[in-house]
Amino acid sequence: MLVFSMEEWLKQGEELFGEDKTKWQFTCPHCKQVQSWESIKEQNDKGIPSQRYGVLEKGSRINVECTCYSPTCNWTANGLFTSGILVIHDMSKPYDEARKENCYYVFPFAYSNPNEVRRSTE
C-alpha cells in the first residue's frame, strides 16, 4: 500500500497537473477510465449518465479522486478492493482505514508514463 500525507499528495497533484484541481486526472483501477472534474462535467453536460450516480444534479459533489463516473463502471477507491493508495489528513493524529477517520483512499493519478513509480512514505 502507498501512504501519503495530504500535503505530499497535494504536492504531487500540483507537480503533475498544476494548481487547478479541476484539471487533475485520475485513473479508475477497474475500468482504466481517465477522468478529471472537467471530463465528468463534460460527460454530464452531454447527458451521459455515470453508472453510480446517473446524470448529476446542479450542486452535486464530484469525488473525481475516489469514485469512477464511467457509464459502465461504479468502482470506488474504498470498495471491496481498495485502490491501495491511502491519504492521511493529519499525520500527527491516529487514523482508522475501516472507519475512514483521518484518511481516505484515492485512485492513482493518471501518469503520462504508466510505469512511473510513486513514492511511498511507508
C-alpha positions in Angstrom: 0.0 0.0 0.0 1.2 3.5 -0.7 0.6 6.0 2.1 0.8 9.8 1.6 0.2 12.7 3.9 -2.3 15.1 2.5 0.5 17.6 1.9 2.5 15.1 -0.1 -0.5 14.1 -2.2 -1.5 17.7 -3.0 2.1 18.5 -3.9 2.3 15.5 -6.3 -1.0 16.5 -7.9 0.2 20.1 -8.4 3.5 18.9 -9.9 1.7 16.7 -12.4 -1.3 18.9 -13.3 -0.9 22.4 -11.9 -2.7 24.2 -9.1 -6.2 24.0 -10.8 -7.6 20.8 -9.3 -10.4 20.6 -11.9 -7.6 19.6 -14.3 -6.2 16.8 -12.1 -6.6 13.4 -13.8 -7.2 10.1 -12.1 -7.4 6.5 -13.4 -10.0 4.1 -12.2 -8.1 0.9 -11.3 -11.0 -1.3 -12.5 -12.1 0.1 -15.9 -8.9 2.3 -16.6 -11.0 5.3 -17.4 -9.0 8.5 -17.0 -11.2 11.2 -15.5 -11.0 14.8 -14.2 -13.5 17.2 -12.9 -13.6 18.8 -16.3 -14.2 15.4 -18.1 -17.0 14.5 -15.7 -18.7 17.9 -16.2 -18.4 17.4 -20.0 -19.9 13.9 -19.8 -22.7 15.2 -17.6 -23.4 18.2 -19.9 -23.8 15.7 -22.8 -26.4 13.8 -20.7 -24.2 10.7 -20.4 -25.0 9.1 -17.0 -22.5 7.5 -14.7 -23.4 4.0 -13.6 -23.2 5.0 -9.9 -24.9 8.4 -9.9 -26.7 8.8 -13.2 -26.7 12.4 -14.6 -25.6 14.7 -11.8 -27.8 17.5 -10.5 -26.6 21.1 -10.2 -24.6 21.3 -7.0 -23.8 17.6 -6.8 -20.5 16.8 -5.2 -18.0 15.3 -7.5 -15.4 12.9 -6.0 -13.2 12.5 -9.0 -10.2 11.3 -6.9 -12.1 8.3 -5.4 -15.2 7.4 -7.4 -15.5 6.3 -11.0 -18.0 8.2 -13.1 -17.9 5.9 -16.1 -21.3 4.9 -17.7 -20.1 1.2 -17.4 -18.3 1.2 -14.0 -19.1 2.1 -10.4 -15.9 1.4 -8.6 -14.8 3.5 -5.6 -11.3 3.7 -4.2 -12.5 2.3 -0.9 -14.7 -0.5 -2.1 -14.3 -4.2 -1.5 -10.9 -3.9 -3.1 -9.2 -0.6 -2.2 -7.1 1.3 -4.6 -4.1 0.7 -2.3 -3.3 4.4 -2.1 -4.2 6.0 1.3 -4.0 9.7 2.0 -3.8 10.7 5.7 -5.3 14.1 6.5 -3.2 14.8 9.6 -0.1 12.6 10.1 0.2 13.7 13.7 -3.1 12.0 14.7 -4.2 8.4 14.5 -6.2 7.2 11.6 -8.6 4.3 11.0 -8.9 2.9 7.5 -12.0 0.9 8.2 -13.9 3.9 9.5 -12.3 6.4 7.1 -11.2 8.5 10.1 -8.5 11.0 9.3 -7.8 9.2 6.0 -9.3 8.1 2.7 -8.4 6.0 -0.3 -7.8 7.7 -3.7 -7.4 6.5 -7.3 -3.9 6.8 -8.8 -3.1 9.9 -10.7 -3.1 9.5 -14.5 0.5 9.4 -15.4 2.0 10.1 -18.9 4.2 7.1 -18.2 2.1 4.3 -16.7 5.2 2.7 -15.2 6.1 5.8 -13.2 6.8 5.0 -9.6 5.1 6.9 -6.9 7.0 7.5 -3.7 5.6 5.8 -0.5 6.1 7.1 3.0 6.0 3.7 4.5 
